[in-house]
């Protein structure tokens, strides 16, 4: 929950961070990197976190990740410049990459098989709860304290978690003689980092063929190809590619990728909608998002019983279909839609995602041998994070393109047409800038034009997101019908020492 709470809490703080008096006076590009640095390092080091959990044990990795995350949060809270905050967020991402695989590895190794699905359900619901509660916590803190409080709040939480891990989590061990694959870890970090960097820059409006997208995408792809080839020959791989021989593991990874692409893309434009055309404050918008948190928790807790009734395959399919319906529902929202309608859509969406996450994760991890639990959970986590980054990039590109096209043909009021070219260009490229100008110049017609253009852009984005969810529905129906092998069916790869002894 701590990881995902921190991911979402920043959404309500960006306006304050941009303020030169109350915040850091960060530019839009700097704000993007404050958010992106965390995502980039988090996704790029998750495979390394999984391998380290397998090598040194999940308990040790948990303690190291918590310490790094807490120290970086404290440093970020007192950042004196946007650049300092970007660096702190990057280290927070590295700490999260150590935490995420280790948490699921602890569950897989310490929970009896008959209780594992329920334990994974609690794990899934806690992450969803963090995503939805983050904006509420951030809004409340910013109402009473300075901007750094949204990062400083992590420090006491981390202290409690450290005490809890020491007191409760057993001293589980990884395979003691496993050799750490340093070349493989380096290739995975650099390769994933390049791909995620390209995705982030694409979401920032860069061209597919520009050096900021094409070059890191190609380099990252080549490094990941070399990484995959090396894993086949490594006696101690950080990613055991035999996991993907199981249809359930592969299909589950694709379903998670598409589901989180759709979810992250939806939350991106939903935040702008609630605080833009709908006119809510950040705190009020976060309060509305509690409906999604409740839905995720209830869906995650209900998914084991639903899976026993329908099977994992049809539970996942039903959940994704429900989320797709809510995405389509956003195509009928406007600035006067009752809040209960929005809350109902968010609740259904959250419940659907709760139904998806638990059985998909259970299917994927059921075939992973205990000694590779960290690597298997890293694939699970990387899929979610990369899917989320892709979804934001996709939704952001559609929102920006359609908004600009609509505003280019909008009949702006006369006073707005008389603005300096730079100001008019800002109004035609950013709905937030247009509303700010409308407020300072007392031009409600300009704000109304920006809202109409944004709603058209949101409709295009939400229908595209719904299409992604429907593809995930098809993959779940076709790909999850084959039962995944049990851990005992997957032969254990001998370590290097065992190969020497055999020779």
Secondary structure, DSSP 4 states (H G I P E B T S, - for coil): -HHHHHHHHGGGTHHHHH-TTTS----HHHHHHHHHHHHHHHHHTHHHHHHHHHHH-HHHHHHHHHHHHHHHHHHHHT-SSHHHHHHHHHHHHHHHHHHHHHHHHHHHHHS-HHHHHHHHHHHHHHHHHHHHHHHHHHHHHHHHS-TTHHHHHHHHHHHHHHHHHHHHS------TTPPP-HHHHHHHHHHHHHHHHHHHHHHTT--TTSIIIIIHHHHHHHHHHHHHHHHHH-TT-SS-GGGGGSHHHHHHHHHHHHHHHHHHHHHHHHHHHHHTTT---HHHHHHHTHHHHHHHHHHHHHHHHHHHHH-HHHHHHHHHHHHHHHHHHGGG--TT--HHHHHHHHHHHHHHHHHHHHHHHHHHHHTS-GGGHHHHHHHHHHHHHHHHHHHHHHHHHHHHHHHHHHHHT----HHHHTS-HHHHHHHHH-HHHHHHHHHHHT-HHHHHHHHHHHHHHHHHHHHHHHHHHHHHHHHHHHHTTSPPPPGGGSPPPPPHHHHHHH-
